[in-house]
């Protein structure tokens, strides 16, 4: 999932954890986006960090892509 940061500041997920979830199932018990960052006016590709590592994503898609792992990736509907 590609996301764009239009907040005017860097988003640091290690500093402020986020939750990626849908509204169709039980809510997650805690944050599942806890590492990585998105620079101001930058983009990131969020991916299932329970299945793949950042290194594996970079090997497949290139090191120039900003990958952010999401643990407990929800079934998005």
C-alpha positions as CSV (number, residue, x, y, z in Angstrom):
1,X,0.0,0.0,0.0
2,X,1.6,3.3,-1.0
3,X,1.0,6.3,1.2
4,X,1.9,10.0,0.7
5,X,3.0,12.3,3.6
6,X,1.4,15.7,3.2
7,X,1.7,16.6,6.9
8,X,4.5,19.2,6.5
9,X,6.9,17.1,8.7
10,X,8.6,13.7,8.7
11,X,6.5,10.9,10.1
12,X,8.7,8.7,12.4
13,X,6.8,5.5,13.2
14,X,9.4,4.5,15.8
15,X,8.6,7.8,17.7
16,X,4.8,7.7,17.2
17,X,3.4,4.3,16.5
18,X,0.4,4.0,14.1
19,X,-2.4,1.4,13.5
20,X,-3.3,0.1,10.1
21,X,-6.6,-1.7,10.3
22,X,-10.0,-1.9,8.6
23,X,-13.4,-1.6,10.2
24,X,-14.7,-5.0,9.2
25,X,-13.1,-7.2,11.9
26,X,-12.0,-7.0,15.5
27,X,-9.8,-4.0,16.3
28,X,-6.1,-4.6,16.8
29,X,-4.9,-4.5,20.4
30,X,-2.0,-2.2,19.7
31,X,0.0,-0.3,17.1
32,X,1.3,-2.4,14.1
33,X,3.3,0.3,12.4
34,X,6.3,0.8,14.7
35,X,9.3,1.4,12.6
36,X,10.4,3.3,9.5
37,X,9.5,6.8,8.5
38,X,8.1,8.9,5.7
39,X,9.8,12.2,4.9
40,X,7.9,15.4,4.4
41,X,6.2,15.3,0.9
42,X,7.6,11.7,0.6
43,X,6.0,8.3,0.0
44,X,6.3,4.9,1.5
45,X,5.2,1.5,0.6
46,X,3.6,-0.3,3.6
47,X,3.9,-4.1,3.4
48,X,3.2,-7.2,5.4
49,X,6.2,-7.2,7.8
50,X,5.1,-10.6,9.3
51,X,5.8,-12.3,5.9
52,X,8.7,-10.4,4.4
53,X,11.7,-8.2,5.6
54,X,12.7,-4.8,4.3
55,X,15.7,-6.5,2.7
56,X,13.5,-9.0,0.8
57,X,11.3,-6.1,-0.4
58,X,14.3,-4.1,-1.6
59,X,15.8,-7.1,-3.4
60,X,12.5,-7.6,-5.3
61,X,11.6,-4.0,-6.0
62,X,14.8,-1.9,-5.5
63,X,16.7,-0.2,-2.7
64,X,15.4,3.2,-3.7
65,X,11.9,2.5,-2.5
66,X,11.0,3.5,1.1
67,X,9.5,0.3,2.6
68,X,7.7,0.4,6.0
69,X,6.8,-2.9,7.6
70,X,3.4,-3.5,9.1
71,X,3.2,-6.3,11.7
72,X,-0.1,-8.2,12.1
73,X,-1.2,-7.0,8.6
74,X,-5.0,-6.9,8.7
75,X,-7.2,-8.4,6.1
76,X,-8.3,-5.2,4.4
77,X,-11.7,-5.1,3.0
